[in-house]
Amino acid sequence: MPIDPKTDKAFRDLLDHAIHNRLDDVARGITDASARIYEQVVALAIQVAGYIVIDVCKWLPVEADYREAARVASESRANLPVTEDESYAFLARMVFGSDSGPGVFQGSENAPVVPLFTTAQLLLSFTPKSMEMWAYLDVIESALEAADQTRLDVLPAMVFRFGRK
């Protein structure tokens, strides 16, 4: 299913604010978005973050990979207001785990912005050097849309084809 253009616009606008460390604009954007759009933005942030970590690891990551991705991302040049522990919780529990919602970041003032700031940190840290960040996001979104259209029964053939050296 194609990414809804309204969701994508909200996601990219909020991500741009996060990348430039404009916390007030991120908070305002979340407040201005409908609950449905924000829920879809978070779902898209989860998918994008997952893609980036898998792309960097070149395999399905394990806990040590989430921890390392969170560490590297937290040291991004933007100095964004999300802690390494919050980024790790987002990756381990929401992206690659089965948790969702506010309970993941209980007690954190950053709870609503962690998905956006962590995804921003991952983009800043792991965009391939040969590519511009927004172009990498275009590739990721195209891949997510293509994967959404792929039948699960072709997965073994894809693993065989692309997993061979």
Secondary structure, DSSP 8 states (H G I E B T S, - for coil): ----HHHHHHHHHHHHHHHTT-HHHHHHHHHHS-HHHHHHHHHHHHHHHHHHHHHHHTS---HHHHHHHHHHHHT-TT--S--HHHHHHIIIIIISSS--SGGGGTT-TTTTTHHHHHHHHHHHHHS-TTS-HHHHHHHHHHHHHHHHHS-GGGHHHHHHHHH--
